[in-house]
């Protein structure tokens, strides 16, 4: 491999890890809810979409694009997290909780229905036309290593994504509420008998998962500035594939799956054709379901019938 090819590969590597960090954040929301409720929350992608618009209107309303910087970025992240958390808890309380003892198929259909409701409500409320996300972080070259450019947006995405994942790991493994979440995930009935408020834990899980989607929506808005009410569909499917790839229900698996998917997409675009970029996610999903349905880090369990 000559020097120019090596530089090109490293550039694709940086871009792929940056994109994979975003997929991982969204995938974590899917896998957390599945770990607690054994439910695929298909409305999660629309929570992500609403987070992007919450950040957009906050940025436009406060004129943050006129004062770019980390303060403006924090304001957008905060707005997206708050709105997504409220929406996530509302969906859980009104749509999923009444059906908690219903057949899984009923809950799955409800999740798809909520997703479609939010999609088309978004088109009515926000308008179907794409909107330009506020540029609160200037995408400039921070430094160069040979011919490889390291840009400010990639660094921002990597830093924010890494901090969030570290914080989530600490929350789940080193706090009281994290212990309660793991207990509910392991056995809901026993957790209830031990005095854990299961409803409260489930609501908190939706808050955390929705917050991660809100953070991801801001990072996506910065990297791909056009947002629209249907933006969650494709990103949501890819993040779901990342969760399945890593092992649905496994937090490290969701992180690993997101990074692998991001790297795979970038390498396909760089060395084959951008035409296959979106098809890749579905190809990976088919292969995983055929050869390792539990995912790379998922545990295989036997289901009684």
C-alpha positions as CSV (number, residue, x, y, z in Angstrom):
1,X,0.0,0.0,0.0
2,X,1.5,3.3,-1.1
3,X,1.4,6.5,1.0
4,X,-1.6,8.1,-0.7
5,X,-3.6,4.9,-0.4
6,X,-2.7,4.6,3.3
7,X,-3.7,8.3,3.9
8,X,-7.0,7.6,2.1
9,X,-7.7,4.5,4.2
10,X,-7.0,6.4,7.5
11,X,-9.3,9.3,6.3
12,X,-12.1,6.7,5.7
13,X,-11.3,5.2,9.1
14,X,-11.8,8.5,10.9
15,X,-15.0,9.2,9.0
16,X,-16.4,5.7,9.6
17,X,-15.7,5.8,13.4
18,X,-17.4,9.2,13.5
19,X,-20.5,7.9,11.8
20,X,-20.4,4.7,13.8
21,X,-20.5,6.7,17.0
22,X,-23.8,8.3,16.0
23,X,-25.3,4.9,15.0
24,X,-24.1,3.5,18.4
25,X,-25.9,6.3,20.3
26,X,-29.2,5.5,18.6
27,X,-28.7,1.8,18.8
28,X,-28.2,2.0,22.6
29,X,-31.7,3.4,22.9
30,X,-33.1,0.4,21.1
31,X,-31.1,-2.1,23.1
32,X,-31.8,-0.6,26.5
33,X,-35.6,-0.7,26.0
34,X,-35.3,-4.3,24.6
35,X,-33.2,-5.3,27.6
36,X,-35.9,-4.1,30.0
37,X,-39.2,-4.9,28.2
38,X,-38.2,-7.3,25.4
39,X,-39.7,-4.7,23.1
40,X,-38.4,-3.3,19.8
41,X,-39.4,0.4,20.2
42,X,-39.8,1.3,16.5
43,X,-40.9,4.8,17.6
44,X,-37.4,5.4,18.8
45,X,-36.3,6.7,15.3
46,X,-39.1,9.3,15.4
47,X,-38.0,10.4,18.9
48,X,-34.6,11.0,17.3
49,X,-36.3,13.1,14.5
50,X,-38.2,15.2,17.1
51,X,-35.0,15.8,18.9
52,X,-33.4,17.2,15.7
53,X,-36.3,19.7,15.3
54,X,-36.3,20.7,19.0
55,X,-32.6,21.6,18.6
56,X,-33.3,23.3,15.2
57,X,-36.0,25.6,16.6
58,X,-34.0,26.3,19.8
59,X,-31.0,27.3,17.6
60,X,-33.1,29.5,15.4
61,X,-35.1,31.0,18.2
62,X,-32.0,31.9,20.2
63,X,-29.9,32.8,17.2
64,X,-27.2,30.3,18.2
65,X,-25.9,30.0,14.7
66,X,-24.7,33.6,15.0
67,X,-22.7,32.7,18.1
68,X,-21.1,29.3,17.3
69,X,-19.2,27.5,20.0
70,X,-19.4,24.8,22.6
71,X,-22.0,26.9,24.6
72,X,-24.3,26.9,21.6
73,X,-23.7,23.1,21.1
74,X,-24.6,22.5,24.8
75,X,-27.8,24.5,24.4
76,X,-28.9,22.4,21.4
77,X,-28.0,19.1,23.2
78,X,-30.0,20.2,26.3
79,X,-33.0,21.1,24.2
80,X,-33.0,17.8,22.3
81,X,-32.5,15.8,25.5
82,X,-35.3,17.5,27.4
83,X,-37.8,17.2,24.5
84,X,-36.9,13.6,23.6
85,X,-37.0,12.5,27.3
86,X,-40.5,13.9,27.7
87,X,-41.7,12.4,24.4
88,X,-40.1,9.0,25.3
89,X,-41.8,8.9,28.7
90,X,-45.1,9.9,27.2
91,X,-45.0,7.2,24.6
92,X,-44.2,4.6,27.2
93,X,-46.9,5.8,29.5
94,X,-49.7,6.1,27.0
95,X,-48.9,3.5,24.3
96,X,-46.8,0.7,25.9
97,X,-47.7,0.5,29.6
98,X,-51.4,-0.3,29.0
99,X,-50.3,-3.2,26.7
100,X,-47.5,-4.6,28.9
101,X,-49.4,-7.8,29.6
102,X,-50.8,-8.1,26.0
103,X,-49.3,-10.4,23.4
104,X,-46.0,-9.2,22.0
105,X,-47.5,-8.8,18.5
106,X,-50.0,-6.2,19.8
107,X,-47.1,-4.2,21.3
108,X,-45.1,-4.5,18.1
109,X,-48.0,-3.2,16.0
110,X,-48.5,-0.4,18.5
111,X,-44.9,0.6,18.2
112,X,-45.1,0.8,14.4
113,X,-48.3,2.8,14.7
114,X,-46.7,5.3,17.0
115,X,-43.8,5.6,14.6
116,X,-46.1,6.4,11.7
117,X,-48.2,8.8,13.8
118,X,-45.0,10.8,14.7
119,X,-43.8,10.8,11.1
120,X,-46.9,12.2,9.7
121,X,-47.6,14.5,12.6
122,X,-44.0,15.9,12.0
123,X,-44.9,16.7,8.4
124,X,-48.0,18.6,9.5
125,X,-46.3,20.5,12.4
126,X,-42.8,21.1,11.0
127,X,-43.6,21.0,7.3
128,X,-42.4,18.4,4.8
129,X,-39.6,20.6,3.3
130,X,-36.1,20.0,4.5
131,X,-34.6,22.6,6.9
132,X,-31.0,23.7,7.3
133,X,-29.6,22.8,10.8
134,X,-27.9,25.6,12.7
135,X,-24.1,25.6,12.3
136,X,-23.0,25.9,15.9
137,X,-19.7,24.2,15.3
138,X,-17.6,25.3,12.3
139,X,-16.3,22.3,10.4
140,X,-12.7,23.3,9.9
141,X,-9.5,21.3,9.7
142,X,-8.0,21.2,13.2
143,X,-4.7,19.5,12.1
144,X,-3.2,17.4,9.4
145,X,-1.2,14.3,9.6
146,X,0.4,13.9,6.2
147,X,-2.5,14.1,3.9
148,X,-5.1,13.1,6.5
149,X,-7.4,15.9,7.7
150,X,-8.8,15.7,11.2
151,X,-11.8,18.1,11.2
152,X,-13.5,19.8,14.1
153,X,-16.9,18.1,13.6
154,X,-15.4,14.6,13.7
155,X,-13.5,15.4,16.9
156,X,-16.7,16.9,18.4
157,X,-18.8,13.8,17.5
158,X,-16.1,11.4,18.8
159,X,-15.7,13.3,22.1
160,X,-19.4,13.7,22.8
161,X,-20.1,10.1,21.8
162,X,-17.3,8.8,24.0
163,X,-18.3,10.8,27.0
164,X,-21.9,9.8,26.7
165,X,-21.0,6.1,26.4
166,X,-18.7,6.3,29.4
167,X,-21.4,8.1,31.4
168,X,-23.9,5.4,30.4
169,X,-21.6,2.6,31.5
170,X,-21.1,4.3,34.9
171,X,-24.9,4.9,35.3
172,X,-25.7,1.2,34.6
173,X,-22.9,-0.4,36.5
174,X,-22.1,2.0,39.4
175,X,-25.4,3.6,40.5
176,X,-28.4,2.4,42.5
177,X,-30.8,3.1,39.6
178,X,-28.4,1.2,37.3
179,X,-28.5,-1.8,39.6
180,X,-32.3,-1.6,39.6
181,X,-32.3,-1.5,35.7
182,X,-30.2,-4.6,35.6
183,X,-32.4,-6.4,38.1
184,X,-35.6,-5.6,36.1
185,X,-33.8,-6.7,32.9
186,X,-32.9,-10.0,34.5
187,X,-36.2,-10.8,36.1
188,X,-39.1,-8.3,36.4
189,X,-41.1,-10.4,38.9
190,X,-38.2,-11.0,41.3
191,X,-37.2,-7.3,41.1
192,X,-40.8,-6.3,42.0
193,X,-40.7,-8.7,45.0
194,X,-37.4,-7.1,46.1
195,X,-39.1,-3.8,46.4
196,X,-38.0,-2.2,43.1
197,X,-40.5,0.2,41.5
198,X,-40.6,-1.5,38.1
199,X,-42.7,1.2,36.4
200,X,-40.3,3.9,37.6
201,X,-37.3,1.9,36.3
202,X,-38.9,1.4,32.9
203,X,-39.8,5.1,32.6
204,X,-36.3,6.0,33.5
205,X,-35.0,3.6,30.9
206,X,-37.1,5.4,28.3
207,X,-35.7,8.7,29.5
208,X,-32.1,7.6,29.0
209,X,-32.8,5.9,25.7
210,X,-34.6,8.9,24.3
211,X,-31.9,11.2,25.6
212,X,-29.3,9.3,23.7
213,X,-31.5,9.7,20.5
214,X,-31.7,13.4,21.2
215,X,-27.9,13.7,21.5
216,X,-27.5,11.7,18.3
217,X,-29.9,13.9,16.4
218,X,-27.9,17.0,17.2
219,X,-24.7,15.3,16.0
220,X,-26.3,14.2,12.8
221,X,-27.7,17.7,12.3
222,X,-24.2,19.1,12.5
223,X,-22.6,16.5,10.2
224,X,-25.5,16.3,7.7
225,X,-27.2,19.7,8.0
226,X,-30.5,19.0,6.3
227,X,-33.3,17.6,8.5
228,X,-36.8,16.6,7.7
229,X,-39.7,14.7,9.3
230,X,-38.8,11.4,7.7
231,X,-35.1,11.6,8.6
232,X,-35.5,9.0,11.4
233,X,-36.6,6.2,9.1
234,X,-33.3,5.3,7.5
235,X,-31.1,6.2,10.4
236,X,-33.4,4.3,12.8
237,X,-33.3,1.2,10.7
238,X,-29.5,1.3,10.4
239,X,-29.2,1.8,14.2
240,X,-31.5,-1.1,14.7
241,X,-29.3,-3.2,12.5
242,X,-26.3,-2.0,14.5
243,X,-28.1,-3.2,17.7
244,X,-28.9,-6.6,16.2
245,X,-25.3,-6.9,14.9
246,X,-23.8,-6.3,18.3
247,X,-26.4,-8.3,20.2
248,X,-29.8,-6.7,21.0
249,X,-30.0,-6.1,24.7
250,X,-26.2,-5.8,25.1
251,X,-24.9,-2.3,25.7
252,X,-21.3,-3.0,24.6
253,X,-22.8,-4.9,21.6
254,X,-24.8,-1.8,20.5
255,X,-21.6,0.3,20.7
256,X,-19.6,-2.3,18.7
257,X,-22.3,-2.8,16.2
258,X,-22.6,1.0,15.6
259,X,-18.9,1.4,15.0
260,X,-18.7,-1.7,12.7
261,X,-21.7,-0.5,10.6
262,X,-20.2,3.0,10.3
263,X,-16.9,1.7,9.2
264,X,-18.5,-0.7,6.8
265,X,-20.5,2.0,5.2
266,X,-17.6,4.4,4.8
267,X,-15.4,1.7,3.3
268,X,-18.1,0.7,0.8
269,X,-18.5,4.4,-0.2
270,X,-14.8,4.9,-0.4
271,X,-13.8,1.7,-2.3
272,X,-16.9,0.5,-4.1
273,X,-19.8,2.9,-4.7
274,X,-22.2,5.1,-2.6
275,X,-25.0,3.2,-4.4
276,X,-24.6,0.3,-2.1
277,X,-24.3,2.3,1.1
278,X,-27.9,1.9,2.3
279,X,-28.2,-1.7,1.0
280,X,-25.2,-2.7,3.2
281,X,-27.2,-2.4,6.4
282,X,-29.9,-4.8,5.2
283,X,-27.3,-7.2,3.9
284,X,-25.5,-7.2,7.3
285,X,-28.9,-7.8,9.0
286,X,-29.7,-10.8,6.8
287,X,-26.2,-12.4,7.3
288,X,-26.4,-11.9,11.1
289,X,-30.0,-13.4,11.3
290,X,-28.8,-16.3,9.3
291,X,-25.6,-17.2,11.0
292,X,-25.7,-15.6,14.4
293,X,-29.1,-14.3,15.4
294,X,-28.0,-13.4,18.9
295,X,-25.4,-10.9,17.5
296,X,-21.7,-10.6,18.1
297,X,-21.9,-10.0,21.9
298,X,-25.4,-11.3,22.5
299,X,-26.0,-14.4,24.6
300,X,-28.0,-17.3,23.1
301,X,-31.1,-18.2,25.1
302,X,-33.6,-20.9,24.8
303,X,-37.2,-19.9,24.6
304,X,-39.8,-22.2,26.1
305,X,-42.9,-22.9,24.1
